[in-house]
Amino acid sequence: MSERNIAIAGGGAAGFFAAIACAELAPQARITIFEATAHPLAKVSVSGGGRCNVTHACFEPRDLVKRYPRGHRELLGAFHRWQPRDTVAWFSQRGVELKTEPDGRMFPVTDSSQTIVDCLKAAAEHAGVQLRLRCGLVSAARIQSGGFEIRATTGEPVHADALLLATGGNRSSAGYDIAANLGHTVVPPVPSLFTFNVADPRIQDLAGISVADAVASVPELRLSERGPVLVTHWGLSGPGILRLSAWGARELHSREYRFPLWLNWAGGRSLEEVRAELAAQRVVHPKKHVSGSPILAIPQRLWERLVTAAGVKPDVIWTSMPNSAVNALADQITAGEYAVTGKSMNKDEFVTCGGVRLSDVDFKTMQSRICPGLFFAGEVLDIDGVTGGFNFQAAWTTGRLAGQGMAGFSL
Ligand SMILES: Cc1cc2nc3c(=O)[nH]c(=O)nc-3n(C[C@H](O)[C@H](O)[C@H](O)COP(=O)(O)OP(=O)(O)OC[C@H]3O[C@@H](n4cnc5c(N)ncnc54)[C@H](O)[C@@H]3O)c2cc1C
Protein backbone atom coordinates (compact mmCIF):
# COMPACT_ATOMS: atom_id res chain seq x y z
CA MET A 1 0.00 0.00 0.00
CA SER A 2 3.07 2.29 0.00
CA GLU A 3 2.67 5.67 -1.69
CA ARG A 4 -0.96 5.06 -2.37
CA ASN A 5 -3.32 8.02 -2.28
CA ILE A 6 -6.51 7.39 -0.39
CA ALA A 7 -9.18 10.07 -0.62
CA ILE A 8 -12.00 10.22 1.89
CA ALA A 9 -14.96 12.45 1.11
CA GLY A 10 -16.61 13.55 4.35
CA GLY A 11 -15.09 14.45 7.70
CA GLY A 12 -17.84 13.00 9.86
CA ALA A 13 -17.90 10.02 12.21
CA ALA A 14 -17.59 7.43 9.43
CA GLY A 15 -14.92 9.32 7.46
CA PHE A 16 -12.70 9.87 10.52
CA PHE A 17 -13.06 6.30 11.76
CA ALA A 18 -12.21 4.93 8.31
CA ALA A 19 -9.24 7.28 7.90
CA ILE A 20 -7.77 6.35 11.28
CA ALA A 21 -8.18 2.61 10.71
CA CYS A 22 -6.66 2.83 7.26
CA ALA A 23 -3.75 5.01 8.39
CA GLU A 24 -2.94 2.70 11.30
CA LEU A 25 -3.02 -0.40 9.10
CA ALA A 26 -1.25 1.14 6.11
CA PRO A 27 1.15 3.72 7.54
CA GLN A 28 2.80 4.33 4.15
CA ALA A 29 -0.43 5.38 2.46
CA ARG A 30 -1.27 9.08 2.01
CA ILE A 31 -4.71 9.51 3.44
CA THR A 32 -6.64 12.73 3.02
CA ILE A 33 -10.06 13.64 4.36
CA PHE A 34 -11.83 16.18 2.14
CA GLU A 35 -14.45 17.96 4.22
CA ALA A 36 -16.86 20.33 2.47
CA THR A 37 -17.39 22.61 5.46
CA ALA A 38 -15.07 24.37 7.88
CA HIS A 39 -16.36 22.14 10.69
CA PRO A 40 -15.37 18.49 10.70
CA LEU A 41 -17.32 16.18 13.01
CA ALA A 42 -20.07 18.79 13.30
CA LYS A 43 -22.78 16.20 13.93
CA VAL A 44 -20.72 14.50 16.60
CA SER A 45 -20.47 17.92 18.31
CA VAL A 46 -24.22 18.48 18.43
CA SER A 47 -25.20 14.86 18.93
CA GLY A 48 -27.04 13.51 21.93
CA GLY A 49 -27.90 17.01 23.12
CA GLY A 50 -24.18 17.87 23.28
CA ARG A 51 -23.31 14.65 25.14
CA CYS A 52 -22.87 12.32 22.11
CA ASN A 53 -24.67 9.03 22.45
CA VAL A 54 -21.68 7.11 21.06
CA THR A 55 -23.17 3.63 20.96
CA HIS A 56 -25.56 1.29 22.76
CA ALA A 57 -24.82 -1.41 25.33
CA CYS A 58 -26.10 -4.17 23.07
CA PHE A 59 -23.29 -6.66 22.47
CA GLU A 60 -25.10 -9.43 20.63
CA PRO A 61 -25.11 -8.75 16.86
CA ARG A 62 -28.40 -10.61 16.40
CA ASP A 63 -30.12 -8.30 18.89
CA LEU A 64 -28.28 -5.25 17.65
CA VAL A 65 -29.45 -5.56 14.05
CA LYS A 66 -33.08 -5.45 15.22
CA ARG A 67 -32.56 -1.72 15.84
CA TYR A 68 -32.00 -0.97 12.15
CA PRO A 69 -35.11 -0.50 10.00
CA ARG A 70 -32.78 -0.44 7.00
CA GLY A 71 -29.54 -2.39 6.90
CA HIS A 72 -30.28 -5.13 9.44
CA ARG A 73 -29.43 -7.98 7.08
CA GLU A 74 -26.18 -6.49 5.79
CA LEU A 75 -25.04 -5.27 9.21
CA LEU A 76 -25.21 -8.70 10.85
CA GLY A 77 -21.87 -9.86 9.42
CA ALA A 78 -20.39 -6.39 9.83
CA PHE A 79 -21.28 -6.34 13.54
CA HIS A 80 -19.52 -9.67 13.98
CA ARG A 81 -16.39 -7.82 12.83
CA TRP A 82 -16.89 -4.54 14.68
CA GLN A 83 -19.57 -4.07 17.32
CA PRO A 84 -20.29 -1.79 20.30
CA ARG A 85 -17.82 -3.72 22.50
CA ASP A 86 -15.06 -2.88 19.99
CA THR A 87 -16.15 0.75 19.89
CA VAL A 88 -16.01 0.96 23.69
CA ALA A 89 -12.53 -0.64 23.71
CA TRP A 90 -11.31 1.63 20.88
CA PHE A 91 -12.23 4.79 22.78
CA SER A 92 -10.94 3.36 26.06
CA GLN A 93 -7.55 2.62 24.48
CA ARG A 94 -7.40 6.30 23.56
CA GLY A 95 -8.28 7.48 27.06
CA VAL A 96 -12.03 8.00 26.59
CA GLU A 97 -14.24 5.96 28.91
CA LEU A 98 -17.92 5.48 28.16
CA LYS A 99 -20.72 4.96 30.68
CA THR A 100 -24.03 3.20 30.23
CA GLU A 101 -27.36 4.81 31.13
CA PRO A 102 -30.24 2.67 32.47
CA ASP A 103 -31.82 2.47 28.99
CA GLY A 104 -28.58 1.17 27.43
CA ARG A 105 -27.38 4.38 25.75
CA MET A 106 -23.64 4.94 26.10
CA PHE A 107 -22.05 8.37 26.56
CA PRO A 108 -18.55 9.59 27.40
CA VAL A 109 -18.14 9.85 31.19
CA THR A 110 -17.46 13.56 30.67
CA ASP A 111 -21.01 13.96 29.29
CA SER A 112 -19.45 16.11 26.58
CA SER A 113 -19.38 15.37 22.85
CA GLN A 114 -16.20 17.49 22.66
CA THR A 115 -14.37 14.57 24.29
CA ILE A 116 -15.27 12.39 21.30
CA VAL A 117 -14.44 15.12 18.78
CA ASP A 118 -11.05 15.73 20.42
CA CYS A 119 -10.29 12.00 20.56
CA LEU A 120 -11.07 11.44 16.86
CA LYS A 121 -9.11 14.50 15.77
CA ALA A 122 -6.09 13.53 17.89
CA ALA A 123 -6.15 9.93 16.64
CA ALA A 124 -6.36 11.09 13.02
CA GLU A 125 -3.51 13.54 13.47
CA HIS A 126 -1.40 10.98 15.29
CA ALA A 127 -1.94 8.48 12.47
CA GLY A 128 -0.83 11.07 9.90
CA VAL A 129 -4.22 11.67 8.26
CA GLN A 130 -4.37 14.94 6.27
CA LEU A 131 -7.50 17.03 6.75
CA ARG A 132 -8.60 19.44 4.02
CA LEU A 133 -11.38 21.76 5.15
CA ARG A 134 -13.77 23.76 2.92
CA CYS A 135 -12.84 21.31 0.21
CA GLY A 136 -15.85 19.34 -0.95
CA LEU A 137 -15.73 16.65 -3.57
CA VAL A 138 -17.70 17.59 -6.67
CA SER A 139 -17.05 14.67 -9.00
CA ALA A 140 -15.01 11.53 -9.40
CA ALA A 141 -14.22 9.67 -12.61
CA ARG A 142 -12.75 6.20 -12.74
CA ILE A 143 -9.50 5.98 -14.67
CA GLN A 144 -8.99 3.04 -17.00
CA SER A 145 -5.61 2.16 -15.51
CA GLY A 146 -7.08 2.23 -11.98
CA GLY A 147 -7.93 4.86 -9.43
CA PHE A 148 -9.96 8.04 -9.69
CA GLU A 149 -9.63 11.55 -11.02
CA ILE A 150 -11.37 13.67 -8.43
CA ARG A 151 -12.53 17.29 -8.58
CA ALA A 152 -12.95 19.35 -5.46
CA THR A 153 -14.76 22.65 -4.89
CA THR A 154 -11.35 24.31 -4.78
CA GLY A 155 -10.97 23.41 -8.46
CA GLU A 156 -7.80 21.37 -8.20
CA PRO A 157 -7.72 17.87 -9.72
CA VAL A 158 -6.70 15.10 -7.33
CA HIS A 159 -5.68 11.56 -8.13
CA ALA A 160 -6.75 8.83 -5.71
CA ASP A 161 -6.03 5.12 -5.85
CA ALA A 162 -8.99 4.44 -3.61
CA LEU A 163 -11.92 6.67 -2.75
CA LEU A 164 -14.29 6.49 0.21
CA LEU A 165 -17.65 8.22 0.09
CA ALA A 166 -18.58 9.06 3.68
CA THR A 167 -20.62 12.14 2.86
CA GLY A 168 -23.48 11.43 5.25
CA GLY A 169 -27.21 11.42 4.77
CA ASN A 170 -27.91 14.91 3.54
CA ARG A 171 -30.90 14.76 1.24
CA SER A 172 -29.11 16.60 -1.56
CA SER A 173 -25.56 15.47 -1.39
CA ALA A 174 -22.78 15.42 -3.98
CA GLY A 175 -21.96 12.03 -2.49
CA TYR A 176 -25.12 10.54 -3.96
CA ASP A 177 -24.41 12.11 -7.35
CA ILE A 178 -20.87 10.73 -7.41
CA ALA A 179 -22.14 7.26 -6.43
CA ALA A 180 -24.85 7.40 -9.10
CA ASN A 181 -22.43 8.61 -11.77
CA LEU A 182 -20.17 5.67 -10.96
CA GLY A 183 -23.03 3.26 -11.61
CA HIS A 184 -24.73 2.84 -8.24
CA THR A 185 -28.38 3.00 -7.42
CA VAL A 186 -29.37 5.58 -4.83
CA VAL A 187 -32.55 4.70 -2.93
CA PRO A 188 -34.41 8.06 -2.72
CA PRO A 189 -33.61 9.65 0.64
CA VAL A 190 -36.47 10.56 2.99
CA PRO A 191 -36.31 11.63 6.65
CA SER A 192 -36.36 9.19 9.55
CA LEU A 193 -36.65 9.82 13.31
CA PHE A 194 -39.21 12.60 13.34
CA THR A 195 -42.09 13.62 15.60
CA PHE A 196 -45.79 13.66 14.72
CA ASN A 197 -47.95 16.76 14.39
CA VAL A 198 -51.27 16.16 16.11
CA ALA A 199 -53.87 18.82 16.96
CA ASP A 200 -56.26 17.06 19.30
CA PRO A 201 -58.10 18.38 22.37
CA ARG A 202 -56.97 15.36 24.39
CA ILE A 203 -53.34 16.50 24.29
CA GLN A 204 -53.67 20.23 23.61
CA ASP A 205 -51.61 22.38 26.02
CA LEU A 206 -50.19 19.29 27.71
CA ALA A 207 -46.66 19.79 26.34
CA GLY A 208 -44.12 18.15 28.61
CA ILE A 209 -46.38 15.40 29.86
CA SER A 210 -45.07 11.92 29.18
CA VAL A 211 -46.26 8.36 29.64
CA ALA A 212 -43.39 5.97 30.31
CA ASP A 213 -45.07 2.87 28.94
CA ALA A 214 -47.36 3.45 25.97
CA VAL A 215 -47.94 1.69 22.66
CA ALA A 216 -48.20 3.72 19.47
CA SER A 217 -49.53 1.98 16.37
CA VAL A 218 -50.43 2.61 12.77
CA PRO A 219 -52.66 -0.41 12.12
CA GLU A 220 -52.98 0.15 8.37
CA LEU A 221 -49.18 -0.18 8.09
CA ARG A 222 -48.93 -2.92 10.72
CA LEU A 223 -46.56 -0.72 12.69
CA SER A 224 -46.47 -0.78 16.47
CA GLU A 225 -43.92 0.42 19.01
CA ARG A 226 -43.92 0.28 22.79
CA GLY A 227 -42.05 2.89 24.80
CA PRO A 228 -42.23 6.35 26.33
CA VAL A 229 -44.51 8.84 24.54
CA LEU A 230 -44.10 12.56 25.14
CA VAL A 231 -46.64 15.30 24.42
CA THR A 232 -45.04 18.30 22.67
CA HIS A 233 -46.30 21.73 21.60
CA TRP A 234 -47.05 20.32 18.15
CA GLY A 235 -48.12 16.80 18.92
CA LEU A 236 -46.30 13.67 19.99
CA SER A 237 -42.68 12.63 20.42
CA GLY A 238 -40.61 10.40 22.70
CA PRO A 239 -38.73 7.17 21.95
CA GLY A 240 -41.93 5.21 21.12
CA ILE A 241 -42.96 7.75 18.47
CA LEU A 242 -39.43 8.19 17.07
CA ARG A 243 -39.01 4.44 16.66
CA LEU A 244 -42.37 4.25 14.90
CA SER A 245 -41.27 7.07 12.56
CA ALA A 246 -38.09 5.15 11.74
CA TRP A 247 -39.81 1.87 10.94
CA GLY A 248 -42.48 3.65 8.92
CA ALA A 249 -40.21 6.31 7.36
CA ARG A 250 -40.89 5.43 3.73
CA GLU A 251 -44.59 4.53 4.01
CA LEU A 252 -45.36 7.59 6.13
CA HIS A 253 -43.53 9.77 3.60
CA SER A 254 -45.64 8.32 0.81
CA ARG A 255 -48.76 9.21 2.83
CA GLU A 256 -47.40 12.77 3.19
CA TYR A 257 -47.39 12.24 6.94
CA ARG A 258 -51.18 12.16 7.19
CA PHE A 259 -52.45 9.00 8.85
CA PRO A 260 -54.44 7.75 11.85
CA LEU A 261 -52.32 6.90 14.91
CA TRP A 262 -53.61 4.68 17.69
CA LEU A 263 -52.40 5.15 21.21
CA ASN A 264 -52.62 2.74 24.11
CA TRP A 265 -51.68 4.75 27.20
CA ALA A 266 -51.68 1.59 29.34
CA GLY A 267 -48.53 -0.16 28.13
CA GLY A 268 -50.44 -2.33 25.69
CA ARG A 269 -52.93 -3.70 28.23
CA SER A 270 -56.04 -5.09 26.57
CA LEU A 271 -59.49 -3.51 26.70
CA GLU A 272 -60.60 -6.25 29.10
CA GLU A 273 -57.65 -5.72 31.43
CA VAL A 274 -58.28 -1.99 31.58
CA ARG A 275 -62.00 -2.52 32.12
CA ALA A 276 -61.10 -4.75 35.07
CA GLU A 277 -58.81 -2.01 36.45
CA LEU A 278 -61.64 0.51 36.15
CA ALA A 279 -64.09 -1.87 37.81
CA ALA A 280 -61.63 -2.30 40.68
CA GLN A 281 -61.60 1.48 41.16
CA ARG A 282 -65.36 1.40 41.69
CA VAL A 283 -64.85 -0.99 44.58
CA VAL A 284 -61.75 0.59 46.10
CA HIS A 285 -62.69 4.28 45.67
CA PRO A 286 -66.50 4.34 45.25
CA LYS A 287 -66.90 7.96 46.42
CA LYS A 288 -63.88 9.46 44.65
CA HIS A 289 -64.23 11.57 41.54
CA VAL A 290 -63.31 9.60 38.42
CA SER A 291 -61.50 12.61 37.02
CA GLY A 292 -59.33 12.85 40.15
CA SER A 293 -58.15 9.25 40.40
CA PRO A 294 -56.08 8.12 37.43
CA ILE A 295 -55.10 4.50 36.99
CA LEU A 296 -51.94 2.84 35.66
CA ALA A 297 -49.67 5.84 36.21
CA ILE A 298 -51.47 7.93 33.58
CA PRO A 299 -50.56 11.57 34.38
CA GLN A 300 -53.41 13.47 36.06
CA ARG A 301 -53.89 16.12 33.37
CA LEU A 302 -53.93 13.59 30.53
CA TRP A 303 -56.31 11.42 32.55
CA GLU A 304 -58.75 14.34 32.90
CA ARG A 305 -58.74 14.75 29.11
CA LEU A 306 -59.35 11.05 28.52
CA VAL A 307 -62.20 11.10 31.05
CA THR A 308 -63.76 14.11 29.27
CA ALA A 309 -63.29 12.43 25.86
CA ALA A 310 -65.14 9.39 27.24
CA GLY A 311 -68.10 11.69 28.01
CA VAL A 312 -67.71 11.51 31.81
CA LYS A 313 -68.53 14.79 33.63
CA PRO A 314 -65.91 16.09 36.11
CA ASP A 315 -68.16 15.58 39.15
CA VAL A 316 -68.99 11.92 38.47
CA ILE A 317 -67.83 9.51 41.20
CA TRP A 318 -66.75 5.94 40.52
CA THR A 319 -69.82 4.26 41.99
CA SER A 320 -72.21 6.26 39.80
CA MET A 321 -70.29 5.65 36.58
CA PRO A 322 -72.47 3.73 34.10
CA ASN A 323 -71.04 0.70 32.30
CA SER A 324 -71.22 2.51 28.98
CA ALA A 325 -68.90 5.20 30.37
CA VAL A 326 -66.51 2.58 31.74
CA ASN A 327 -66.34 1.05 28.27
CA ALA A 328 -65.82 4.44 26.62
CA LEU A 329 -63.02 5.30 29.05
CA ALA A 330 -61.36 1.91 28.52
CA ASP A 331 -61.51 2.62 24.78
CA GLN A 332 -59.86 6.00 25.26
CA ILE A 333 -57.09 4.43 27.33
CA THR A 334 -56.36 1.46 25.09
CA ALA A 335 -57.28 2.51 21.57
CA GLY A 336 -57.56 6.28 21.17
CA GLU A 337 -57.34 7.37 17.56
CA TYR A 338 -55.35 10.55 16.83
CA ALA A 339 -55.08 12.18 13.41
CA VAL A 340 -51.47 12.89 12.42
CA THR A 341 -51.33 15.80 9.99
CA GLY A 342 -47.61 16.25 9.45
CA LYS A 343 -44.17 15.78 10.93
CA SER A 344 -41.67 17.93 12.79
CA MET A 345 -37.95 17.64 13.21
CA ASN A 346 -36.73 15.91 16.33
CA LYS A 347 -34.19 18.29 17.84
CA ASP A 348 -32.03 15.56 19.30
CA GLU A 349 -31.43 13.34 16.34
CA PHE A 350 -32.58 12.92 12.79
CA VAL A 351 -31.26 10.61 10.13
CA THR A 352 -31.89 9.73 6.52
CA CYS A 353 -33.70 6.66 5.31
CA GLY A 354 -32.35 5.85 1.85
CA GLY A 355 -28.97 6.24 0.21
CA VAL A 356 -26.62 4.00 -1.74
CA ARG A 357 -28.28 0.63 -2.35
CA LEU A 358 -26.80 -1.98 -0.05
CA SER A 359 -26.64 -4.77 -2.61
CA ASP A 360 -24.15 -2.61 -4.54
CA VAL A 361 -21.66 -2.94 -1.65
CA ASP A 362 -19.59 -5.82 -0.28
CA PHE A 363 -20.03 -5.53 3.47
CA LYS A 364 -16.82 -7.41 4.26
CA THR A 365 -14.72 -4.52 2.95
CA MET A 366 -17.37 -1.84 2.19
CA GLN A 367 -16.06 -1.80 -1.36
CA SER A 368 -18.41 -1.24 -4.25
CA ARG A 369 -19.37 -4.37 -6.18
CA ILE A 370 -19.66 -2.18 -9.26
CA CYS A 371 -16.66 0.13 -9.18
CA PRO A 372 -13.36 -1.32 -7.84
CA GLY A 373 -11.53 1.02 -5.50
CA LEU A 374 -14.67 2.86 -4.42
CA PHE A 375 -15.76 2.38 -0.81
CA PHE A 376 -18.75 3.54 1.24
CA ALA A 377 -19.30 4.15 4.96
CA GLY A 378 -21.87 5.77 7.21
CA GLU A 379 -25.19 7.37 6.48
CA VAL A 380 -24.53 7.81 2.74
CA LEU A 381 -25.60 4.15 2.64
CA ASP A 382 -29.22 3.05 2.83
CA ILE A 383 -28.76 2.28 6.53
CA ASP A 384 -30.43 3.92 9.49
CA GLY A 385 -31.07 2.94 13.06
CA VAL A 386 -33.54 3.94 15.72
CA THR A 387 -32.58 6.47 18.36
CA GLY A 388 -30.16 5.33 21.09
CA GLY A 389 -26.61 5.41 19.66
CA PHE A 390 -27.29 2.97 16.83
CA ASN A 391 -26.60 5.43 14.02
CA PHE A 392 -23.12 6.24 15.26
CA GLN A 393 -22.47 2.53 15.78
CA ALA A 394 -23.30 1.93 12.11
CA ALA A 395 -20.89 4.75 11.20
CA TRP A 396 -18.10 3.31 13.39
CA THR A 397 -18.61 -0.22 12.06
CA THR A 398 -18.84 0.62 8.36
CA GLY A 399 -16.06 3.22 8.74
CA ARG A 400 -13.78 0.71 10.41
CA LEU A 401 -14.44 -1.97 7.78
CA ALA A 402 -13.95 0.53 4.95
CA GLY A 403 -10.65 1.65 6.50
CA GLN A 404 -9.48 -1.95 6.68
CA GLY A 405 -10.77 -2.60 3.18
CA MET A 406 -8.88 0.37 1.74
CA ALA A 407 -5.70 -0.61 3.61
CA GLY A 408 -5.86 -4.04 2.01
CA PHE A 409 -6.97 -2.86 -1.40
CA SER A 410 -4.59 -3.29 -4.30
CA LEU A 411 -5.16 -2.16 -7.83
C1 LIG B 1 -28.72 16.77 15.81
C2 LIG B 1 -28.32 15.34 15.63
C3 LIG B 1 -28.00 14.58 16.75
C4 LIG B 1 -27.64 13.24 16.61
N1 LIG B 1 -27.33 12.53 17.73
C5 LIG B 1 -26.95 11.23 17.60
C6 LIG B 1 -26.56 10.47 18.73
O1 LIG B 1 -26.46 10.97 19.86
N2 LIG B 1 -26.25 9.15 18.55
C7 LIG B 1 -26.28 8.56 17.31
O2 LIG B 1 -26.00 7.37 17.19
N3 LIG B 1 -26.61 9.27 16.21
C8 LIG B 1 -26.92 10.58 16.32
N4 LIG B 1 -27.26 11.30 15.22
C9 LIG B 1 -27.09 10.67 13.90
C10 LIG B 1 -25.59 10.68 13.56
O3 LIG B 1 -25.10 12.00 13.79
C11 LIG B 1 -25.34 10.29 12.11
O4 LIG B 1 -25.94 9.05 11.84
C12 LIG B 1 -23.82 10.20 11.87
O5 LIG B 1 -23.24 11.48 12.08
C13 LIG B 1 -23.52 9.73 10.45
O6 LIG B 1 -22.13 9.83 10.26
P1 LIG B 1 -21.53 10.06 8.79
O7 LIG B 1 -20.06 10.23 8.99
O8 LIG B 1 -22.01 9.01 7.89
O9 LIG B 1 -22.17 11.41 8.29
P2 LIG B 1 -22.01 12.89 8.84
O10 LIG B 1 -21.73 12.91 10.29
O11 LIG B 1 -23.20 13.62 8.33
O12 LIG B 1 -20.70 13.42 8.09
C14 LIG B 1 -20.66 13.61 6.71
C15 LIG B 1 -19.67 14.71 6.42
O13 LIG B 1 -19.49 14.80 5.01
C16 LIG B 1 -19.41 16.15 4.64
N5 LIG B 1 -19.73 16.21 3.21
C17 LIG B 1 -20.95 16.10 2.59
N6 LIG B 1 -20.81 16.15 1.26
C18 LIG B 1 -19.48 16.27 1.01
C19 LIG B 1 -18.71 16.37 -0.17
N7 LIG B 1 -19.26 16.32 -1.38
N8 LIG B 1 -17.35 16.48 -0.06
C20 LIG B 1 -16.75 16.50 1.17
N9 LIG B 1 -17.45 16.45 2.32
C21 LIG B 1 -18.79 16.30 2.25
C22 LIG B 1 -20.40 16.84 5.55
O14 LIG B 1 -20.12 18.21 5.68
C23 LIG B 1 -20.14 16.08 6.87
O15 LIG B 1 -19.13 16.68 7.65
C24 LIG B 1 -27.61 12.65 15.33
C25 LIG B 1 -27.93 13.42 14.21
C26 LIG B 1 -28.27 14.74 14.36
C27 LIG B 1 -28.59 15.54 13.14
PDBQT file of the ligand as one rigid body, heavy atoms in Angstrom, charges set to zero:
ROOT
HETATM    1  C1  LIG A 501     -28.720  16.772  15.815  1.00  0.00    +0.000 C 
HETATM    2  C2  LIG A 501     -28.318  15.342  15.631  1.00  0.00    +0.000 A 
HETATM    3  C3  LIG A 501     -28.000  14.579  16.753  1.00  0.00    +0.000 A 
HETATM    4  C4  LIG A 501     -27.636  13.238  16.607  1.00  0.00    +0.000 A 
HETATM    5  N1  LIG A 501     -27.330  12.534  17.733  1.00  0.00    +0.000 NA
HETATM    6  C5  LIG A 501     -26.951  11.228  17.602  1.00  0.00    +0.000 A 
HETATM    7  C6  LIG A 501     -26.560  10.466  18.728  1.00  0.00    +0.000 A 
HETATM    8  O1  LIG A 501     -26.463  10.974  19.863  1.00  0.00    +0.000 OA
HETATM    9  N2  LIG A 501     -26.250   9.153  18.548  1.00  0.00    +0.000 N 
HETATM   10  C7  LIG A 501     -26.278   8.561  17.305  1.00  0.00    +0.000 A 
HETATM   11  O2  LIG A 501     -25.998   7.367  17.194  1.00  0.00    +0.000 OA
HETATM   12  N3  LIG A 501     -26.610   9.270  16.207  1.00  0.00    +0.000 NA
HETATM   13  C8  LIG A 501     -26.924  10.584  16.320  1.00  0.00    +0.000 A 
HETATM   14  N4  LIG A 501     -27.257  11.304  15.223  1.00  0.00    +0.000 N 
HETATM   15  C9  LIG A 501     -27.090  10.668  13.897  1.00  0.00    +0.000 C 
HETATM   16  C10 LIG A 501     -25.594  10.685  13.564  1.00  0.00    +0.000 C 
HETATM   17  O3  LIG A 501     -25.097  11.997  13.791  1.00  0.00    +0.000 OA
HETATM   18  C11 LIG A 501     -25.337  10.292  12.110  1.00  0.00    +0.000 C 
HETATM   19  O4  LIG A 501     -25.939   9.055  11.839  1.00  0.00    +0.000 OA
HETATM   20  C12 LIG A 501     -23.825  10.204  11.867  1.00  0.00    +0.000 C 
HETATM   21  O5  LIG A 501     -23.244  11.479  12.076  1.00  0.00    +0.000 OA
HETATM   22  C13 LIG A 501     -23.517   9.733  10.453  1.00  0.00    +0.000 C 
HETATM   23  O6  LIG A 501     -22.126   9.832  10.255  1.00  0.00    +0.000 OA
HETATM   24  P1  LIG A 501     -21.526  10.060   8.794  1.00  0.00    +0.000 P 
HETATM   25  O7  LIG A 501     -20.064  10.230   8.990  1.00  0.00    +0.000 OA
HETATM   26  O8  LIG A 501     -22.007   9.012   7.887  1.00  0.00    +0.000 OA
HETATM   27  O9  LIG A 501     -22.174  11.408   8.288  1.00  0.00    +0.000 OA
HETATM   28  P2  LIG A 501     -22.008  12.893   8.836  1.00  0.00    +0.000 P 
HETATM   29  O10 LIG A 501     -21.732  12.907  10.290  1.00  0.00    +0.000 OA
HETATM   30  O11 LIG A 501     -23.197  13.623   8.326  1.00  0.00    +0.000 OA
HETATM   31  O12 LIG A 501     -20.699  13.422   8.091  1.00  0.00    +0.000 OA
HETATM   32  C14 LIG A 501     -20.655  13.607   6.715  1.00  0.00    +0.000 C 
HETATM   33  C15 LIG A 501     -19.670  14.709   6.419  1.00  0.00    +0.000 C 
HETATM   34  O13 LIG A 501     -19.493  14.799   5.013  1.00  0.00    +0.000 OA
HETATM   35  C16 LIG A 501     -19.406  16.152   4.641  1.00  0.00    +0.000 C 
HETATM   36  N5  LIG A 501     -19.730  16.206   3.209  1.00  0.00    +0.000 N 
HETATM   37  C17 LIG A 501     -20.953  16.101   2.592  1.00  0.00    +0.000 A 
HETATM   38  N6  LIG A 501     -20.812  16.150   1.256  1.00  0.00    +0.000 NA
HETATM   39  C18 LIG A 501     -19.483  16.275   1.010  1.00  0.00    +0.000 A 
HETATM   40  C19 LIG A 501     -18.715  16.369  -0.170  1.00  0.00    +0.000 A 
HETATM   41  N7  LIG A 501     -19.257  16.325  -1.380  1.00  0.00    +0.000 N 
HETATM   42  N8  LIG A 501     -17.351  16.478  -0.056  1.00  0.00    +0.000 NA
HETATM   43  C20 LIG A 501     -16.748  16.498   1.169  1.00  0.00    +0.000 A 
HETATM   44  N9  LIG A 501     -17.445  16.446   2.317  1.00  0.00    +0.000 NA
HETATM   45  C21 LIG A 501     -18.790  16.304   2.251  1.00  0.00    +0.000 A 
HETATM   46  C22 LIG A 501     -20.397  16.836   5.555  1.00  0.00    +0.000 C 
HETATM   47  O14 LIG A 501     -20.118  18.209   5.685  1.00  0.00    +0.000 OA
HETATM   48  C23 LIG A 501     -20.143  16.083   6.867  1.00  0.00    +0.000 C 
HETATM   49  O15 LIG A 501     -19.128  16.677   7.646  1.00  0.00    +0.000 OA
HETATM   50  C24 LIG A 501     -27.609  12.654  15.331  1.00  0.00    +0.000 A 
HETATM   51  C25 LIG A 501     -27.931  13.416  14.206  1.00  0.00    +0.000 A 
HETATM   52  C26 LIG A 501     -28.271  14.739  14.364  1.00  0.00    +0.000 A 
HETATM   53  C27 LIG A 501     -28.593  15.542  13.139  1.00  0.00    +0.000 C 
ENDROOT
TORSDOF 0
